[in-house]
């Protein structure tokens, strides 16, 4: 039994049924394991504690027993009479109980509906977990979309992956769902819908300005470098970033400028630099 169910839901002992319901809905969405892919173990523990707290505090009889210091779980301390939602094939099912059969998510409807909005429909059918598989694709496949043929339970399935997906996205294919992992690229770095690349220019171009070609996901483009460009200057290329998932627009690309400092100078070059130094440049 949790040390303090009220603390688990972040409410006071005098909280009303509606306040308990709202607190549960907030904490359940915050700590759902799919929202914490880097630390699922901690999220699973918190998620179980939140459900256990709600199972007790939403039931007037169990709440009364708990408030008086007794054990409200008459089934041996298991707050999930329908089975552990974290067991089975690794997919997460979601259960709730109230004494009057009401849905604690209120106007949001079934919790699977709202979780589907957060996780791209990957939570499966109502109150029933579905198999979830992992699929790794490379960076350019995530940019342009790809069709993959895979074996699912011995059957060949063709999966159409849309452009713009990123690591952590889950796609619902009806009787199963697929979580995606996108490989890294040596040239491009992704930040949401934006792409970051690095371009080096010679010292002379930084001073005098010029034109360079830079890579984008969609091909090489020419950009102008202004005279007096400083190191780490960022040049924005509108609409040259990643496709927005389920949309026609694209993010932007940012080109970080690095300035190459010459490590060897001939006599004339050194003389010029010395003169610049004397001028305070």
C-alpha positions, 0 to 999 in steps of 0.5 A: 500500500502506498505510504500516502495516497493523497500525496501520490495524487497531490491532493489534501485529505479533504479533496472532493470526488471531483478533485480526486478525479481531476488529480488522477487524470493529470498525474496519469497522463504525466507519468504514463510510461510511454511519455518517459522512454528514457526511464520507463522503470521509474514511470511504471512505478509511479504510474502503478502508484497513481492507479493504486491511489485512485482505486482506493480514494475514488471508492467511498468504502475503501477510502473510509477504511484507508482514512481509518488506518486499515487496509482497503485492498481486500484482495490481498493488497492488489489494487488491480483485480483485473490483472497487472497492467504492466504484465503480458507482452510489454504493451500497457493496458489501462484500467479504472474502477469507480464505485458507480462505474463512472469514467474518471476522465470525464469529458475526455472519454475513454482514457485510451482515446486521450492517450491515442492523441498523445502517442499517435494511436499506439495505445490500442483498442479500448481497454485492451492492450495490443502487441507493440513492436519496434522498428528502426529506420535511417534518418533519410527514410524518416525525412522522406517516408518509407515502405517496409516489409516485415514479419509479424507473427509469421505473416508478411506485413507491409508498413507505410511509414510517413515522412516526418516521423521521429524516434518515439513516434508510435504508429497504429496498424490496427491489430498491432502498433509499431514504435519507431527509432530513427538512426542518427546522421553524420551530416544532419542533426534534428531538433523537432521539425528543424535541421542543424548542419555545420559549414566551415568557411575560410577566414578570408570569406568571413571577413570579405563575404562570399557564397557557399553550397550547403547540404539540406535534406532535399539537396545542395543549396547556395547561400550568401555569407555576409562580410564580417560573419562571426564564428557560430553565426546561424543562418536560417533556411526557411522550409528546408527542415524536416516535414511536419508529421501529418502536414504539408509544411516543413521546418527550417534548416539552420546552418552553423558557420565555423571559421577555419583559422589557417595554421600555416602562413607564408611571409606575405600572408603573415605581413598582412596579418601583422598589419591587421593586428597593428590596426586592431583588427 
